[in-house]
Amino acid sequence: MAGLTPYFIILLLGLFILIPVLYRRYRKNGKCLIALWTARISFVLIAALYAVIPLIGTRFEHNKNFYIPKKLIYTYGVYDLSAEIDEMLPEKLPDECRDYRFITQLGSIAQDFHPSVYLMFYTDSETIAEYEDLFSGLPNCVKSDEIGTRIRSVLEGDKYVEVTYDHPQNFPEHIWTWLEDTHKKEFLDMRDAVVYRKTDTYYSRGCLLDHDSGLVVFWT
């Protein structure tokens, strides 16, 4: 919430100073009653909003109705109002959107922590084609369709077994841990997937598009 915090502090501090001023004026001559109650109610509502925003930002991972609020909270809350909205995230969810999950990380006390976004869902071929057209036109956006194999230990029953996955070469390893089990299964035979990566930022930003299953995975 580093981006929005200064604005909330300024608003709350201003109201905190204004309320007693209005109260003294009201006690003195009976005026400013409406302004006094407006300031009081505004103070409570703004404080409540500041408390609710982190809850929305860190929850509702599977509720598609919260996609826009969570995206706005991440875009303007984690960074600041002058920051560029992330180009790799869709403005809105497509009509065909199944097995949806949207994780937004808002911050951490660790100095080397990067608050990330992980968005995954299944969609139709038309939407995937639209995403490809969009990413192909973005500056510093690189496409890769190389597929390799990786061996992972997967828990089956009460023991771990080694499973070989067809894995896009430029799909970041750390994102695997955030995938739902239903999404991970697609990597068992993922041979027609492409990865788009932005190369003009220090931290990884990109999107995986699997033409066979319709799986889409965004990350920042």
N, C-alpha and C positions, 0 to 999 in steps of 0.2 A: 504493500500500500504506500510505498515511498512517493509515488507520483502525486496522489491525491491528498496525502496527509497535510502538507503545508496549507492547502486551501481550506481544509476542514478546521485546522487550528486557528487560522485567521478569522474565519466566520464565527467560530465558537468564542474566541477571545473578544471579538467585537461585540457580540451579543452579551457576553458576561459583563462587559463594562457598561453597555447601554442599559441593561435591565435596572440596576440600582439608580441610574440617573433618571430614568422614566418614573421609577417608583417614588423617588423624592419629590419630583415635580407633581405627581399625582397626589401625594400626601399634603403638599403645600397648597395647591389651588384646585385640586379635583380634576385637572386636565390630563390628557395623554393616556387615559385608561385603555382605549382600544390599542394604541401603540404598545403599551406595556404588555398586554396579553398576547399581542402578535409576536413580540420579541421572545416572551416566555415559551410560547408554543413552537416557534421556530428553533429555539435552542434545543428543546426536547426532541423535535423531529430530526434535526441535523445530527445530534448525538446518536439517536437511534439508527439513523441511516449509516453512520460511520461504523456502528457495531454490527449491522446486518450485512454490509457489503463483503467482509471477509468470509462470512458463513456461506453466502451464495458462491463466492469465488472458489471455495474449496470443497463444495458439495454438489449435489444434483448432477453427478457424472452421467447418468443414464436418462435424464429428463431433457428431451429435445426443446422443450419450451424455454429452458434457461440458457440456450446456446448464445443468443445475442447478449444477455446481461453478463454472462461469464466472460465472453470475448471482450466486451467493453471494459469490464473490471480489470482483466489482465492487461489490455492495451493501454489504458489510461491510469490504472492503479499501480501497476508494478513499475511502470516507467513514468513519463510525465506527459502533460498535454501537448508538448511540442514534438513528441516522438512520432515517427511515421507509423501508421497502422500496418501491421505485418501483412505483406503481400501474399504470403503463402496460405493464409487462412481464408476460407470462403466468406463472402459477405453474409450469406444465409445458407441454411442447409437445403439440399435438393429435395424435391418431392419424394423421390425414391431414396429412403435413408433407413436401413435396417441394422440391427445390432450396434446401435450408436453408443459411443462412450467419449466423453470430453473431459480431460483432466487439465486443470489450470493450477499451477503452483504460484503462490503469491509472494513468497520470500522466505528467508532463513537468516539466522544469525551467523551462519558460516560465511567467511569472506569469499571463498571460492565457489559458492553456490550460485547457479544460474537458474532463475525461475523459468520453467519450461511449460509448454503446452503439448498435449498429446490428444489428437482428435482422430477417431477411427470409426468407420461405418462401411456398409455395403451399399452400392448404388448401381444404376444402370449404365449401359455402354454409352448412351448419349451424354450423360454427365461427365463420364471419364474423358470423352472426346473434347468436351468444353474445357475441362481442366488442362488437358494437354495443349490446346490452343492458347490458353491463358499463360501457362508457364513458358511456352515456346517464345512468347513475346516479351517476357520479362528480362531486363538487363542482368547480366551476371548470373544467369540461371542455367545450369549444366544438366544435360540429360544423360542417363546411363541405363542400358538394358542388359548389362552383363549379369549372368546368373552363375553362382558357384554353389558349393555344398558345405555345410557345417554340421558337426556332430554335437548334439546337446544331450545332457542327462535330464530325463523327464520322469517324474514320479508317476508310476503306474501301480495302483494298489498300495502296498506298504514298502515298495522298493523302487530304486531308480534304475532306469534302463537307458541305454544310449540309442538315440534316434537320429537318423541322417535327414537334414532339411535342405531343400533347394532354397538358396538364400540370395537375394539381389546383392551384388558385391558392395554397393554403396549405401546400403541400408544400415544406419548406425546401430551398433551392437547394444547400446544402452536402452534403446527404445523397445527391444524385445521384451524386457521385463514388465513393461506397462501394457502390453497387448492382452486382450481377453483370450481365454482358451480357444474360443470359436475362431478367433482371428489367427492364432498360432497354427491351427490345423491347416490353413491354406498354404503354409510354407513347406508342407510335406511334398508338394508337387507344384511349386510355383515356377513356371517356365516362361510365362508371357507377361512379365511385370517390368515397369520402368520406374526409375527414381529421378526426380528433379531436385537439385540442390542449389541453394544460393551460395555464391562464393565471395560475396562482398561483406560478410560479417564474420566476426571472430567465432561466434557460436553457430552450431549447425542449425540450419533451417531447411526444410524440404518436404517432399511429399512422395509417397509410394502409390502407384496405380497398378493394380493387377487386373489385366483385361479378362482373364478367365473367370475369376470369382466375383469381380466387381468390388474387391476390397480397396478402400482408400485409407491411407494413414498419413496424417499431417503431423509435423513436429516443429518446434522452434527452440 
